[in-house]
Amino acid sequence: MSIFARDLNTGMAKWVYQMTPHDEWDYDGVNEMILSDLTIDGKKVPAIVHFDRNGFGYTLNRESGQLLVAQKYDPAVNWADSVDLKTGKPIRNAAYSTQAAGSDHNVKGICPAALGSKDQQPAAFDPNSSLFLVPTNYVCMDYEPFDVDYVSGQPYVGATLSMYPGPNENNAMGNFIAWDAAKGKIVWFKPEKFSVWSGALATAGGIAFYGTLEGYLKAVRIKDGKELWRFKTPSGIIGNVFTYQYQGKQYVGVYSGIGGWAGIGMAARLEKSTEGLGAVGGYRELAKYTALGGTLFVFAIPGGNS
């Protein structure tokens, strides 16, 4: 649940910040840390930016650990109302706090779900615009605990989960957003039917790439999010979009192959809605839009030497 900064020469911790004290929802902070220099309140700051599973985007001074910005990058987040910048602690909403096992209490409408507003899929930073391009999950859950005994090699969860789209007009389960980490605001967003589980790629040409669970590889303009190009691959994309240059030509590539939390129902042939920690029910429709697979796609950029 914590970000540690360590002295590379000694290994000693220099500072630490905890995003979700006493986590009750499985919001373990596995997400990447992005280093950037940002102008905040007129001052240039050596920053570290982190989009946590808990739905808050954090901007800290990477040298001192001072918390500068903590805002919701997922508007549906309700487990906490805000974060106190002085103490760094979240202001929790007790209505969405989970209960102890044996209480027989099903807490409904918790946002985000256990898979987080963002899981391992990495965001990208565009130094030209100072925008962060962030693939997100827009998913909420019901959480009902139960007593469970530990058995080696078996799942040890102790809760029944149901997942579904967060409240929105499009019934979307994902957003691809541009985030201003200096202000803690969404600049623009593109709703997607399912979670955006691929990594984002920002290029010097002002274009960002990302993939969708239906299998589309998309290119959008960084300044306003306008879609410029798409290509349908045979399977859902959860891999990271990458680019490289070879013999003076630029290429963009991605792996097409559904999997992970969203694809567990298809991959493991699970059918009960609460299986896969509730992901099976949440992503049941995905099978209508894509199939299992595993293929590398590479595209050449015309005249690509930029």
C-alpha positions as CSV (number, residue, x, y, z in Angstrom):
1,M,0.0,0.0,0.0
2,S,3.0,2.3,0.2
3,I,5.5,4.1,-2.0
4,F,9.1,3.8,-0.7
5,A,12.0,6.0,-1.7
6,R,15.4,4.5,-1.0
7,D,19.0,5.6,-1.1
8,L,20.6,3.5,-3.9
9,N,24.0,3.5,-2.2
10,T,22.8,2.3,1.2
11,G,19.3,0.8,0.7
12,M,18.0,2.9,3.5
13,A,14.5,4.3,3.2
14,K,14.5,8.1,2.7
15,W,10.7,8.5,2.8
16,V,7.5,6.5,2.6
17,Y,3.9,7.4,1.8
18,Q,1.0,5.0,2.4
19,M,-2.0,5.4,0.0
20,T,-4.6,3.1,1.6
21,P,-4.0,2.6,5.3
22,H,-5.8,-0.5,6.6
23,D,-6.9,-1.6,3.2
24,E,-10.3,-3.2,3.2
25,W,-10.9,-3.6,-0.6
26,D,-7.7,-5.2,-2.1
27,Y,-6.3,-1.9,-3.4
28,D,-2.7,-3.0,-3.2
29,G,-0.5,-0.3,-4.9
30,V,1.1,-2.3,-7.7
31,N,1.0,0.6,-10.2
32,E,4.0,2.2,-11.7
33,M,5.8,5.3,-10.5
34,I,6.4,7.9,-13.2
35,L,9.2,10.4,-12.8
36,S,8.7,13.9,-14.3
37,D,9.5,17.5,-13.7
38,L,6.2,19.5,-13.3
39,T,5.4,23.1,-12.7
40,I,3.1,23.4,-9.6
41,D,2.0,26.7,-8.3
42,G,4.6,28.4,-10.4
43,K,7.5,26.3,-9.2
44,K,9.3,23.5,-11.0
45,V,9.1,20.3,-8.9
46,P,11.0,17.0,-9.2
47,A,7.8,14.9,-9.1
48,I,6.8,11.3,-8.9
49,V,3.3,10.6,-10.2
50,H,1.3,7.4,-9.2
51,F,-2.1,6.3,-10.3
52,D,-3.2,4.0,-7.5
53,R,-5.6,1.1,-7.5
54,N,-7.7,3.0,-5.1
55,G,-8.7,5.6,-7.8
56,F,-6.6,8.5,-6.6
57,G,-3.8,10.1,-8.7
58,Y,-0.9,11.2,-6.5
59,T,1.8,13.7,-7.2
60,L,4.7,13.9,-4.7
61,N,8.0,15.6,-4.5
62,R,10.2,12.7,-5.2
63,E,13.1,14.1,-3.2
64,S,11.3,15.0,0.0
65,G,8.2,12.8,-0.3
66,Q,5.9,15.8,0.2
67,L,2.4,15.1,-1.0
68,L,1.4,17.8,-3.5
69,V,-1.7,16.5,-5.3
70,A,-4.2,13.7,-4.5
71,Q,-7.3,13.7,-6.6
72,K,-9.7,11.2,-8.0
73,Y,-8.8,10.2,-11.6
74,D,-11.9,8.0,-11.5
75,P,-15.0,10.2,-10.8
76,A,-17.0,7.3,-9.4
77,V,-14.6,6.6,-6.5
78,N,-16.5,6.6,-3.2
79,W,-14.6,4.6,-0.6
80,A,-13.0,7.9,0.3
81,D,-14.2,11.5,-0.3
82,S,-10.8,13.1,-0.5
83,V,-7.2,13.0,0.8
84,D,-5.9,15.4,3.4
85,L,-2.8,16.9,1.9
86,K,-1.4,17.8,5.3
87,T,-1.6,14.4,6.9
88,G,-1.7,12.4,3.6
89,K,-4.6,10.3,5.0
90,P,-7.8,9.5,3.0
91,I,-11.1,10.9,4.3
92,R,-13.1,7.6,4.3
93,N,-16.7,7.2,3.5
94,A,-18.0,4.8,6.2
95,A,-20.9,3.7,4.1
96,Y,-18.5,1.9,1.8
97,S,-16.3,0.3,4.4
98,T,-16.3,-3.5,4.3
99,Q,-17.2,-5.5,7.4
100,A,-15.5,-8.3,9.2
101,A,-16.1,-11.9,8.2
102,G,-19.1,-13.4,10.0
103,S,-21.0,-10.1,10.0
104,D,-23.2,-11.3,7.1
105,H,-23.1,-7.8,5.7
106,N,-23.0,-7.2,1.9
107,V,-21.7,-3.7,1.1
108,K,-23.0,-2.6,-2.2
109,G,-21.8,-0.1,-4.7
110,I,-18.2,0.2,-3.7
111,C,-16.1,2.1,-6.3
112,P,-13.6,1.1,-7.5
113,A,-13.9,-2.7,-7.5
114,A,-11.1,-4.9,-6.1
115,L,-9.3,-4.7,-9.5
116,G,-8.9,-1.0,-8.9
117,S,-9.4,2.1,-11.1
118,K,-6.1,0.9,-12.7
119,D,-4.3,-2.4,-12.3
120,Q,-0.9,-3.2,-13.7
121,Q,-1.5,-1.5,-17.1
122,P,1.0,1.4,-17.2
123,A,0.3,5.0,-18.0
124,A,2.5,7.2,-20.2
125,F,3.9,10.7,-19.9
126,D,4.0,13.2,-22.7
127,P,6.7,15.8,-21.8
128,N,5.6,18.2,-24.6
129,S,2.1,18.7,-23.1
130,S,2.9,17.5,-19.5
131,L,-0.1,15.3,-19.8
132,F,-0.3,11.7,-18.5
133,L,-2.2,9.2,-20.7
134,V,-3.9,6.7,-18.4
135,P,-5.8,3.5,-19.2
136,T,-8.4,2.9,-16.5
137,N,-11.1,0.6,-15.2
138,Y,-14.5,2.0,-14.5
139,V,-15.8,-0.8,-12.4
140,C,-17.6,-1.0,-9.0
141,M,-18.5,-4.0,-6.8
142,D,-20.6,-5.5,-4.0
143,Y,-18.5,-7.1,-1.3
144,E,-19.8,-9.7,1.2
145,P,-17.3,-11.4,3.6
146,F,-17.4,-14.9,4.9
147,D,-15.2,-17.0,7.2
148,V,-12.6,-19.1,5.4
149,D,-9.9,-21.5,6.6
150,Y,-6.4,-21.4,5.0
151,V,-5.6,-24.4,2.8
152,S,-2.2,-24.5,1.2
153,G,-2.4,-24.0,-2.6
154,Q,-6.0,-22.9,-2.5
155,P,-7.5,-19.4,-2.9
156,Y,-7.7,-17.6,0.4
157,V,-10.0,-14.7,-0.1
158,G,-13.0,-14.8,2.4
159,A,-15.3,-12.6,0.4
160,T,-17.9,-12.9,-2.4
161,L,-17.6,-10.2,-4.9
162,S,-19.9,-9.0,-7.8
163,M,-18.5,-6.5,-10.3
164,Y,-20.3,-4.2,-12.8
165,P,-19.8,-0.9,-14.6
166,G,-19.5,2.3,-12.6
167,P,-22.3,4.9,-12.9
168,N,-22.2,6.5,-16.3
169,E,-24.3,7.3,-19.3
170,N,-22.6,4.8,-21.7
171,N,-22.6,1.8,-19.3
172,A,-18.8,1.8,-20.0
173,M,-16.3,-0.2,-17.9
174,G,-13.3,1.7,-19.0
175,N,-11.9,5.2,-19.8
176,F,-8.7,6.3,-21.5
177,I,-7.9,9.7,-20.0
178,A,-5.5,12.6,-20.2
179,W,-4.5,13.7,-16.7
180,D,-3.0,17.0,-15.5
181,A,-0.9,15.8,-12.5
182,A,0.0,19.4,-11.5
183,K,-3.7,20.2,-11.0
184,G,-5.2,16.8,-10.4
185,K,-7.7,17.1,-13.2
186,I,-8.9,15.1,-16.2
187,V,-8.3,17.1,-19.4
188,W,-10.2,14.8,-21.7
189,F,-11.5,11.2,-21.7
190,K,-12.6,8.5,-24.0
191,P,-15.1,5.9,-22.7
192,E,-14.6,2.3,-23.7
193,K,-17.1,-0.5,-23.4
194,F,-14.7,-2.6,-21.4
195,S,-11.7,-1.7,-19.1
196,V,-8.7,-0.3,-20.9
197,W,-6.2,-2.9,-19.9
198,S,-3.3,-2.3,-22.2
199,G,-0.4,0.0,-21.5
200,A,-0.4,3.4,-23.0
201,L,2.3,4.7,-25.4
202,A,3.0,8.5,-25.9
203,T,5.1,9.5,-28.9
204,A,7.0,12.7,-29.7
205,G,4.7,13.2,-32.6
206,G,1.8,14.1,-30.3
207,I,0.1,10.7,-30.7
208,A,-0.8,8.2,-28.0
209,F,-1.5,4.5,-28.6
210,Y,-3.6,2.0,-26.5
211,G,-5.4,-1.2,-26.9
212,T,-8.9,-2.3,-25.9
213,L,-10.3,-5.6,-24.6
214,E,-12.3,-6.1,-27.8
215,G,-9.0,-6.2,-29.6
216,Y,-8.6,-2.7,-31.1
217,L,-5.3,-0.9,-31.3
218,K,-6.1,2.8,-31.3
219,A,-4.1,6.0,-32.0
220,V,-5.4,9.3,-30.6
221,R,-4.2,12.8,-30.7
222,I,-2.7,13.7,-27.3
223,K,-3.9,17.3,-27.2
224,D,-7.6,16.5,-27.4
225,G,-8.1,12.8,-27.6
226,K,-9.4,12.7,-31.2
227,E,-9.2,9.2,-32.6
228,L,-6.9,9.1,-35.7
229,W,-6.6,5.3,-36.4
230,R,-7.7,1.9,-35.3
231,F,-7.0,-1.7,-36.2
232,K,-8.9,-4.8,-35.0
233,T,-6.8,-7.7,-33.8
234,P,-8.3,-11.1,-33.2
235,S,-8.0,-11.1,-29.4
236,G,-8.3,-8.6,-26.6
237,I,-5.2,-6.5,-25.9
238,I,-3.8,-6.4,-22.4
239,G,-0.1,-6.0,-23.4
240,N,1.8,-2.8,-23.5
241,V,2.1,-0.9,-26.8
242,F,5.7,-0.3,-27.8
243,T,7.7,1.4,-30.5
244,Y,11.2,1.1,-32.0
245,Q,13.3,2.1,-35.0
246,Y,15.1,-0.2,-37.4
247,Q,17.1,0.9,-40.4
248,G,15.6,4.3,-40.4
249,K,11.9,3.2,-40.1
250,Q,9.7,3.4,-37.1
251,Y,7.5,0.6,-36.0
252,V,4.7,0.2,-33.4
253,G,3.8,-3.2,-32.0
254,V,1.5,-4.9,-29.4
255,Y,0.6,-8.4,-28.3
256,S,-3.0,-9.4,-28.9
257,G,-4.2,-12.0,-26.4
258,I,-6.9,-11.7,-23.8
259,G,-6.1,-12.7,-20.2
260,G,-5.7,-11.3,-16.7
261,W,-8.6,-10.5,-14.5
262,A,-10.9,-9.5,-17.3
263,G,-10.2,-12.6,-19.3
264,I,-10.2,-15.1,-16.5
265,G,-13.7,-16.4,-17.3
266,M,-12.8,-17.1,-20.9
267,A,-9.3,-18.5,-20.2
268,A,-10.4,-20.7,-17.3
269,R,-13.9,-21.5,-18.6
270,L,-15.5,-20.1,-15.5
271,E,-19.3,-19.4,-15.6
272,K,-20.5,-18.4,-12.1
273,S,-20.8,-14.6,-11.9
274,T,-19.0,-14.5,-8.5
275,E,-16.0,-16.5,-9.8
276,G,-12.7,-14.8,-10.4
277,L,-13.5,-12.5,-7.5
278,G,-16.6,-11.3,-9.4
279,A,-14.8,-10.6,-12.6
280,V,-16.6,-13.4,-14.5
281,G,-19.9,-11.7,-14.1
282,G,-18.5,-8.3,-14.7
283,Y,-16.9,-9.2,-18.0
284,R,-19.4,-11.9,-19.2
285,E,-20.2,-9.9,-22.4
286,L,-16.6,-9.8,-23.4
287,A,-16.9,-13.3,-25.1
288,K,-19.2,-11.7,-27.6
289,Y,-16.6,-9.3,-28.8
290,T,-13.3,-11.2,-28.8
291,A,-11.7,-14.6,-28.5
292,L,-8.6,-16.2,-26.8
293,G,-5.4,-15.7,-28.7
294,G,-1.7,-14.8,-28.6
295,T,-0.3,-12.9,-31.6
296,L,2.3,-10.2,-32.0
297,F,1.3,-7.4,-34.3
298,V,3.8,-4.9,-35.7
299,F,3.0,-1.8,-37.9
300,A,5.3,0.3,-39.9
301,I,4.9,4.1,-39.7
302,P,4.9,5.6,-43.2
303,G,8.1,7.6,-43.7
304,G,8.8,6.7,-40.1
305,N,12.1,8.3,-39.1
306,S,10.6,10.6,-36.5
